[in-house]
Amino acid sequence: MPVVVNQNREAVIRNQENRKLQRKRKDAGIKPAFFLFIFKSLIISDMTARFATKQDVKAIYGFINELENTVFDYGVFEQYYFENLENKNYIYIVVTDAVQNVIGFCSCHGQLLLHHLSMVFEIQELYVTPEYRNNKVGRFLLETMESLLKEKGYNLLEVTSNKRRTEAHRFYINNGFADTHFKFTKRL
């Protein structure tokens, strides 16, 4: 219970600080960042989801490197990416902005699982460029993937997320995923 009290106290302090800052801005004649938000919202409303293509490989290569905080061998990455595009059990979706820049990516693969007696799809990667985060691009990617899977008659979507990605955990829970499993890995 003390943690809740501390969180509430911190939230109250942040609220008070925000109100003081708003008053200072108002007194100084500084307009809030409202127009920036509207501008970004207009861009977001023009986003489009589509299947990824071979032409998207460089953008997605950059996304995966950033997501994993590494630099993968481009030749190997490109080979795997092209192979996966041809595999009917892999689904790659990108979101583009108003000028067709790729701003988000979601990959998913399906497999027949005996313990479900059905095809189960699992999100492998979901990435949104930093400047578009918190603008519902990730939600749009998820909703697009879910609609596509439902259209095909599938009824289960899973995701595994690294323990260090706590913001991603909140994102998935806020989008209807239940925290039901542990995943264990072992290097061989």
TIVEXVEX-298015 format. One record per residue (C-alpha): residue number from 1; x, z, y. Coordinates in Angstrom, 2 decimals. Layout:
TIVEXVEX-298015
DRENLO    k     east       up    north
DRENLO  NUM        X        Z        Y
...
This chain:
TIVEXVEX-298015
DRENLO    k     east       up    north
DRENLO    1     0.00     0.00     0.00
DRENLO    2     2.83     0.63     2.51
DRENLO    3     3.81    -3.07     2.25
DRENLO    4     0.33    -4.10     3.41
DRENLO    5     0.55    -1.67     6.31
DRENLO    6     3.97    -3.10     7.28
DRENLO    7     2.69    -6.67     7.04
DRENLO    8    -0.33    -5.82     9.17
DRENLO    9     1.85    -4.02    11.72
DRENLO   10     4.22    -7.01    11.87
DRENLO   11     1.25    -9.37    12.29
DRENLO   12    -0.08    -7.24    15.18
DRENLO   13     3.35    -7.24    16.84
DRENLO   14     3.64   -11.04    16.41
DRENLO   15     0.15   -11.47    17.86
DRENLO   16     1.04    -9.32    20.86
DRENLO   17     4.26   -11.26    21.41
DRENLO   18     2.39   -14.57    21.14
DRENLO   19    -0.19   -13.44    23.70
DRENLO   20     2.59   -12.33    26.10
DRENLO   21     4.33   -15.68    25.68
DRENLO   22     1.07   -17.56    26.30
DRENLO   23     0.46   -15.53    29.47
DRENLO   24     4.01   -16.26    30.72
DRENLO   25     3.53   -19.98    30.02
DRENLO   26     0.18   -19.99    31.79
DRENLO   27     1.63   -18.12    34.81
DRENLO   28     4.54   -20.59    34.91
DRENLO   29     2.16   -23.56    34.72
DRENLO   30     3.44   -24.68    31.30
DRENLO   31     0.75   -26.34    29.22
DRENLO   32     0.59   -25.35    25.55
DRENLO   33     1.80   -27.73    22.85
DRENLO   34    -1.81   -28.81    22.34
DRENLO   35    -1.15   -32.47    23.18
DRENLO   36     1.71   -32.69    20.70
DRENLO   37    -0.66   -31.40    18.02
DRENLO   38    -3.31   -33.96    18.95
DRENLO   39    -0.70   -36.73    18.92
DRENLO   40     0.54   -35.70    15.49
DRENLO   41    -3.04   -35.45    14.23
DRENLO   42    -3.70   -39.02    15.31
DRENLO   43    -0.69   -40.19    13.36
DRENLO   44    -1.75   -38.16    10.35
DRENLO   45    -5.25   -39.62    10.44
DRENLO   46    -3.64   -43.06    10.02
DRENLO   47    -1.77   -42.13     6.87
DRENLO   48    -2.27   -44.18     3.72
DRENLO   49    -1.64   -43.34     0.07
DRENLO   50    -0.53   -46.06    -2.31
DRENLO   51     1.37   -46.50    -5.54
DRENLO   52     5.12   -46.43    -5.05
DRENLO   53     6.96   -49.74    -5.40
DRENLO   54    10.54   -50.81    -6.06
DRENLO   55    10.97   -51.16    -2.28
DRENLO   56    10.41   -47.40    -1.89
DRENLO   57    13.43   -46.45    -4.01
DRENLO   58    15.78   -45.63    -1.11
DRENLO   59    13.26   -43.39     0.67
DRENLO   60    12.40   -41.57    -2.54
DRENLO   61    16.10   -41.25    -3.43
DRENLO   62    16.61   -39.45    -0.09
DRENLO   63    13.58   -37.22    -0.70
DRENLO   64    14.76   -36.15    -4.16
DRENLO   65    18.30   -35.47    -2.92
DRENLO   66    16.88   -33.24    -0.19
DRENLO   67    14.44   -31.55    -2.56
DRENLO   68    17.21   -30.73    -5.02
DRENLO   69    19.87   -30.09    -2.35
DRENLO   70    22.31   -32.52    -3.98
DRENLO   71    23.38   -36.15    -3.96
DRENLO   72    22.52   -37.99    -7.16
DRENLO   73    24.27   -41.14    -8.37
DRENLO   74    22.22   -43.90    -6.70
DRENLO   75    22.72   -46.45    -9.50
DRENLO   76    21.46   -44.07   -12.18
DRENLO   77    18.61   -42.89    -9.94
DRENLO   78    17.51   -46.46    -9.24
DRENLO   79    17.61   -47.34   -12.96
DRENLO   80    15.46   -44.33   -13.92
DRENLO   81    13.09   -44.91   -11.00
DRENLO   82    12.51   -48.57   -11.97
DRENLO   83    12.02   -47.63   -15.64
DRENLO   84     9.49   -44.95   -14.71
DRENLO   85     7.55   -47.37   -12.49
DRENLO   86     6.95   -49.50   -15.59
DRENLO   87     5.86   -46.56   -17.78
DRENLO   88     2.06   -46.20   -17.92
DRENLO   89     2.40   -42.42   -18.34
DRENLO   90     4.15   -42.03   -14.99
DRENLO   91     2.33   -42.15   -11.67
DRENLO   92     4.27   -42.40    -8.44
DRENLO   93     2.34   -42.17    -5.16
DRENLO   94     3.67   -42.38    -1.62
DRENLO   95     2.02   -41.65     1.71
DRENLO   96     2.88   -43.77     4.72
DRENLO   97     2.28   -43.13     8.40
DRENLO   98     0.67   -45.49    10.92
DRENLO   99     3.75   -47.75    11.01
DRENLO  100     4.19   -47.75     7.22
DRENLO  101     7.14   -45.31     7.05
DRENLO  102     7.10   -43.41     3.77
DRENLO  103     6.51   -39.75     4.72
DRENLO  104     5.59   -38.21     1.35
DRENLO  105     5.96   -38.70    -2.38
DRENLO  106     4.36   -37.29    -5.52
DRENLO  107     5.42   -38.06    -9.08
DRENLO  108     3.44   -37.12   -12.13
DRENLO  109     3.83   -37.81   -15.83
DRENLO  110     1.37   -37.48   -18.65
DRENLO  111     1.75   -36.59   -22.28
DRENLO  112    -0.55   -35.94   -25.21
DRENLO  113    -0.33   -32.22   -25.93
DRENLO  114    -1.54   -30.82   -29.22
DRENLO  115    -2.36   -27.41   -27.76
DRENLO  116    -4.77   -29.08   -25.29
DRENLO  117    -5.90   -31.93   -27.56
DRENLO  118    -5.74   -34.20   -24.55
DRENLO  119    -3.50   -36.00   -22.14
DRENLO  120    -2.04   -33.52   -19.66
DRENLO  121    -0.38   -34.62   -16.45
DRENLO  122     2.32   -32.60   -14.72
DRENLO  123     3.58   -33.00   -11.18
DRENLO  124     7.34   -33.46   -11.31
DRENLO  125     8.14   -33.84    -7.63
DRENLO  126     6.13   -33.48    -4.45
DRENLO  127     7.91   -34.00    -1.17
DRENLO  128     6.82   -34.37     2.46
DRENLO  129     9.29   -35.16     5.24
DRENLO  130     9.95   -32.08     7.40
DRENLO  131     8.34   -33.46    10.56
DRENLO  132     5.05   -34.03     8.71
DRENLO  133     4.85   -30.72     6.87
DRENLO  134     1.89   -28.45     7.64
DRENLO  135    -0.15   -31.51     8.58
DRENLO  136    -2.07   -31.87     5.30
DRENLO  137     0.14   -34.69     3.95
DRENLO  138     0.87   -32.68     0.79
DRENLO  139    -2.82   -31.98     0.34
DRENLO  140    -3.54   -35.69     0.81
DRENLO  141    -0.98   -36.53    -1.89
DRENLO  142    -2.55   -33.98    -4.26
DRENLO  143    -6.11   -35.13    -3.58
DRENLO  144    -5.07   -38.74    -4.15
DRENLO  145    -3.39   -37.87    -7.45
DRENLO  146    -6.36   -35.76    -8.57
DRENLO  147    -8.84   -38.52    -7.73
DRENLO  148    -6.78   -41.07    -9.61
DRENLO  149    -6.55   -38.86   -12.70
DRENLO  150   -10.28   -38.03   -12.61
DRENLO  151   -11.11   -41.75   -12.32
DRENLO  152    -9.15   -42.33   -15.53
DRENLO  153   -11.00   -39.51   -17.29
DRENLO  154    -8.20   -36.93   -17.33
DRENLO  155    -9.05   -33.32   -16.63
DRENLO  156    -5.84   -31.26   -16.45
DRENLO  157    -3.02   -31.30   -13.90
DRENLO  158    -0.11   -28.87   -14.07
DRENLO  159     2.90   -28.15   -11.90
DRENLO  160     6.07   -26.13   -12.35
DRENLO  161     7.84   -24.91    -9.24
DRENLO  162    11.24   -23.28    -8.86
DRENLO  163    11.03   -19.53    -8.21
DRENLO  164    12.87   -19.92    -4.89
DRENLO  165    10.17   -22.24    -3.49
DRENLO  166     7.72   -19.56    -2.43
DRENLO  167     6.10   -21.78     0.22
DRENLO  168     5.40   -24.35    -2.48
DRENLO  169     3.81   -21.65    -4.64
DRENLO  170     1.42   -20.75    -1.82
DRENLO  171     0.68   -24.43    -1.29
DRENLO  172    -0.29   -24.96    -4.91
DRENLO  173    -2.39   -21.80    -5.09
DRENLO  174    -4.14   -22.75    -1.83
DRENLO  175    -4.92   -26.11    -3.40
DRENLO  176    -6.65   -24.72    -6.47
DRENLO  177    -3.81   -24.25    -8.97
DRENLO  178    -3.78   -21.03   -10.97
DRENLO  179    -0.58   -19.09   -11.65
DRENLO  180    -0.95   -18.89   -15.44
DRENLO  181     2.40   -19.62   -17.11
DRENLO  182     6.10   -18.87   -17.15
DRENLO  183     8.58   -21.68   -17.66
DRENLO  184    11.96   -21.05   -19.26
DRENLO  185    14.90   -23.44   -19.13
DRENLO  186    18.21   -23.53   -20.97
DRENLO  187    21.19   -25.81   -20.30
DRENLO  188    22.52   -27.46   -23.45
